[in-house]
Amino acid sequence: METITYPDFEKVELRVGKVVDVEDFPEAKKPAYKLTIDFGSEIGTKRSSAQVTHLYTKEQLMNRLVVAVVNFPPKQIGPFISECLVCGAPDKDGHVALLGFDRPDIPLGGKIF
């Protein structure tokens, strides 16, 4: 594992967002959804592709609070432009489980530190 400094970590904008729209992404190489995520008034909405179809239905994702990196440059994923990276961790089968919160009252756009 590579060691980084605290100033390196401060450059990563990990923010709280709420999923406000979920669409199928049949053009993706691996099963995925297209997510629209609201990060509050300062950042606004951003879109992301997420390979989470094994563990989540579209209904389970709607209005869910997530953690995402919001300061990566846009990335072309097939015909879709991803504007942020939703964070998760693989389970024992390699399926991505999203990072989340145990409280519903976390403000949108809140910085993770």
N, C-alpha and C positions, 0 to 999 in steps of 0.2 A: 504494500500500500504506500502510495506517495504521500508525503507530508506537505500540507499547505500552511500558509500563515493566516492569521485572522483577517488581515486586509484582503487576502485572496477570497476568503469566504464572504466578506462584506460585498464583494462585487456581484455575487449571485443573488438575484431578486426572487426569492421564494415567497409567494403570496397566496393568500386565501381567496378562493373563488367559489362561485356557486354555478353548477351546471344548469343552464337555462334552456338548452335544446340538445337533443340527441338524434342523430340520423344514422342509418345504415351506411356502410362504406364498402359496397360490393367490389369496387375496383382495387381495393387494397390487396397486396400479396398475401398477407395473413389476415384472418378475421379481425375487424376493427369497427369502431364507431367514429363518426365525426361529432365532436363535442363543441358547443358554444358555451363559453364560461364567462360569467359576469364577475369582474374584479373590483367593482365599485366605481365611483365617479372619477377618481384620479386616473385610473388605468383604462376603464371601460371594458368592453367585451373583447375576447380573443377566441380563436378557434384552435382546436387540437385534434389530432388523430390519436386514438387510444385503443390498444390491443387488449381489451378487457371483456370481450364477448363471452369468454368461458365462465366468468364469475358474476357478471352483472347483466341484467336485462336493461332495456332502455328505460323502463319505468323505475327501476331501482336507482338509476343514475340521475334522473330528473330531480333538481333541487338539492342534490347532494353537495356538501362542502368538500372541496378538494384542495390539495397543495400543488402548485405549479411554478416552474421557472418561467418568468415572464420577460426576461431580457436576453433571450437567445434571438438571433436573426431568424426571419421566416425561413421555413424549410419546405421544399416541394416534395410531396409524397404522392406520387402518381399525379392525378389531376387536381389534387387538393393542396392548399398552402396551410401548413401548420404554423401557428404564431406563438405557441408556448408548449412547454413539456409538462404534462401531468405526471406527478410522482407516485410511484408504487413500488412494491417488492414482490418477487415471485414466490408463490407457494411451493410446496414440495413437488408439484407436477409441472412447475414452470409457468403457471398462469398468474397474471399480474393482479395483485390485490392493491387497491388504491389506499394511499395515506389519507387519513381523515381525522375527524374530531369527535369527542364524546359530548360536546356541548353545541347546541344549535345557535347560540348567540354570539359567535365569533364574527367581528365585522369584516365585510368583504374588502379585499385589498390589503388586509392586515399583513405586515411583514413577518415572516418566520425567522426566528433567530435562536 
